[in-house]
Amino acid sequence: MTHDGDTRHLTGGQGLLLGVEPGEPRPHTVEVLPARSTVLLYTDGLIERRGEGLDAGMTRLRQHAAALARESMDTFCDELLTGLATDHADDVAVLVARLPGPSRRAVPGA
């Protein structure tokens, strides 16, 4: 997700779930992301709900995360979990990383 709240799923490198067939090789990929982008990895407990299609959970996640795009990392994580992980009993794990902003160099003579 960009700092402006544009979201997308990273599709390169898709393969077996982590923990399944640990000896099997995994695909690799490289994604170029804009400065201040946030990368969110999560378990299914964050988005899945009984009796609801997976697309609904994915849409809910994208909308909620986009609304939090400019928040601090602490607030982003707290609000994401408060908003999405409180109404069911499945376990939830998230890993969130934010890229640094563009570097600001002093211009000599400016």
BAKOL-843134 format. One record per residue (C-alpha): residue number from 1; x, z, y; residue in three letters. Coordinates in steps of 0.05 Angstrom, whole numbers, plus 5000, padded with zeros to 4 digits. Each point is the difference from the previous one (the first is absolute). Example, Ala and Ser with C-alpha at 12.3 -4.5 7.8 and 13.67 -1.06 7.14 Angstrom:
% residues 2
+-----+------+------+------+---------+
| num |    x |    z |    y | residuo |
+-----+------+------+------+---------+
|   1 | 5246 | 5156 | 4910 |     ALA |
|   2 | 5027 | 4987 | 5069 |     SER |
+-----+------+------+------+---------+
% end
This chain:
% residues 110
+-----+------+------+------+---------+
| num |    x |    z |    y | residuo |
+-----+------+------+------+---------+
|   1 | 5000 | 5000 | 5000 |     MET |
|   2 | 5027 | 4983 | 5068 |     THR |
|   3 | 5003 | 5048 | 5059 |     HIS |
|   4 | 4939 | 4962 | 5028 |     ASP |
|   5 | 4959 | 5015 | 4937 |     GLY |
|   6 | 5004 | 4932 | 4966 |     ASP |
|   7 | 4999 | 5013 | 4925 |     THR |
|   8 | 5019 | 4960 | 4939 |     ARG |
|   9 | 5018 | 5012 | 4928 |     HIS |
|  10 | 5071 | 4985 | 4978 |     LEU |
|  11 | 4990 | 4953 | 4942 |     THR |
|  12 | 5071 | 4981 | 4981 |     GLY |
|  13 | 5032 | 5034 | 4941 |     GLY |
|  14 | 4935 | 5018 | 4965 |     GLN |
|  15 | 5009 | 5024 | 4929 |     GLY |
|  16 | 4983 | 5054 | 4951 |     LEU |
|  17 | 4978 | 5068 | 5027 |     LEU |
|  18 | 5054 | 5052 | 5009 |     LEU |
|  19 | 5007 | 5041 | 4937 |     GLY |
|  20 | 4975 | 4945 | 4955 |     VAL |
|  21 | 5054 | 4970 | 4955 |     GLU |
|  22 | 5058 | 5032 | 5040 |     PRO |
|  23 | 5052 | 4957 | 4963 |     GLY |
|  24 | 4969 | 4934 | 5023 |     GLU |
|  25 | 5032 | 4964 | 5058 |     PRO |
|  26 | 4962 | 5000 | 5066 |     ARG |
|  27 | 4995 | 4942 | 5048 |     PRO |
|  28 | 5035 | 5005 | 5067 |     HIS |
|  29 | 4980 | 4974 | 5068 |     THR |
|  30 | 5018 | 5005 | 5074 |     VAL |
|  31 | 4949 | 5008 | 5056 |     GLU |
|  32 | 5017 | 4994 | 5073 |     VAL |
|  33 | 4960 | 5050 | 5040 |     LEU |
|  34 | 4994 | 5009 | 5075 |     PRO |
|  35 | 5031 | 5060 | 5036 |     ALA |
|  36 | 4958 | 5063 | 4996 |     ARG |
|  37 | 4961 | 4975 | 4939 |     SER |
|  38 | 4975 | 5052 | 4952 |     THR |
|  39 | 5005 | 4991 | 4924 |     VAL |
|  40 | 4952 | 5039 | 4957 |     LEU |
|  41 | 5006 | 5009 | 4925 |     LEU |
|  42 | 4944 | 5039 | 4966 |     TYR |
|  43 | 4968 | 5017 | 4934 |     THR |
|  44 | 4931 | 4976 | 4980 |     ASP |
|  45 | 4970 | 5068 | 5016 |     GLY |
|  46 | 5003 | 4984 | 5074 |     LEU |
|  47 | 4954 | 4940 | 4995 |     ILE |
|  48 | 4959 | 5002 | 4936 |     GLU |
|  49 | 4931 | 5030 | 4998 |     ARG |
|  50 | 4952 | 5005 | 4941 |     ARG |
|  51 | 4946 | 4947 | 5003 |     GLY |
|  52 | 5035 | 4961 | 5055 |     GLU |
|  53 | 5038 | 4935 | 4996 |     GLY |
|  54 | 5074 | 5000 | 5014 |     LEU |
|  55 | 4992 | 4953 | 5059 |     ASP |
|  56 | 4959 | 5052 | 5037 |     ALA |
|  57 | 5056 | 5051 | 4992 |     GLY |
|  58 | 5052 | 4951 | 5023 |     MET |
|  59 | 4959 | 4982 | 5061 |     THR |
|  60 | 4990 | 5073 | 5017 |     ARG |
|  61 | 5076 | 5012 | 4994 |     LEU |
|  62 | 5018 | 4941 | 5044 |     ARG |
|  63 | 4950 | 5021 | 5054 |     GLN |
|  64 | 5021 | 5073 | 5000 |     HIS |
|  65 | 5074 | 4984 | 5000 |     ALA |
|  66 | 4993 | 4949 | 5056 |     ALA |
|  67 | 4965 | 5052 | 5043 |     ALA |
|  68 | 5060 | 5046 | 4990 |     LEU |
|  69 | 5055 | 4948 | 5011 |     ALA |
|  70 | 5027 | 5030 | 5065 |     ARG |
|  71 | 4996 | 5073 | 4978 |     GLU |
|  72 | 5061 | 5041 | 4982 |     SER |
|  73 | 5019 | 5000 | 4927 |     MET |
|  74 | 4974 | 5071 | 4991 |     ASP |
|  75 | 4933 | 4983 | 5031 |     THR |
|  76 | 4996 | 4934 | 4962 |     PHE |
|  77 | 5010 | 5035 | 4933 |     CYS |
|  78 | 4955 | 5059 | 5015 |     ASP |
|  79 | 4943 | 4958 | 5027 |     GLU |
|  80 | 5006 | 4948 | 4944 |     LEU |
|  81 | 4994 | 5054 | 4947 |     LEU |
|  82 | 4946 | 5038 | 5038 |     THR |
|  83 | 4959 | 4936 | 5009 |     GLY |
|  84 | 5008 | 4970 | 4931 |     LEU |
|  85 | 5020 | 5052 | 4948 |     ALA |
|  86 | 4951 | 5057 | 5011 |     THR |
|  87 | 4936 | 4977 | 4965 |     ASP |
|  88 | 5023 | 4993 | 4928 |     HIS |
|  89 | 5040 | 5035 | 4946 |     ALA |
|  90 | 5053 | 4948 | 4983 |     ASP |
|  91 | 5073 | 5015 | 5017 |     ASP |
|  92 | 5030 | 4965 | 5060 |     VAL |
|  93 | 5072 | 4985 | 5018 |     ALA |
|  94 | 5024 | 4961 | 5060 |     VAL |
|  95 | 5069 | 4977 | 5023 |     LEU |
|  96 | 5003 | 4977 | 5072 |     VAL |
|  97 | 5059 | 4969 | 5038 |     ALA |
|  98 | 5002 | 4974 | 5071 |     ARG |
|  99 | 5052 | 4951 | 5025 |     LEU |
| 100 | 5036 | 5018 | 5064 |     PRO |
| 101 | 4983 | 4966 | 5065 |     GLY |
| 102 | 5044 | 4947 | 5031 |     PRO |
| 103 | 5066 | 5026 | 5025 |     SER |
| 104 | 5009 | 5005 | 5074 |     ARG |
| 105 | 5068 | 4983 | 5025 |     ARG |
| 106 | 5025 | 5015 | 5069 |     ALA |
| 107 | 5014 | 4937 | 5037 |     VAL |
| 108 | 5065 | 5005 | 5039 |     PRO |
| 109 | 4989 | 4992 | 5075 |     GLY |
| 110 | 4924 | 5007 | 4994 |     ALA |
+-----+------+------+------+---------+
% end
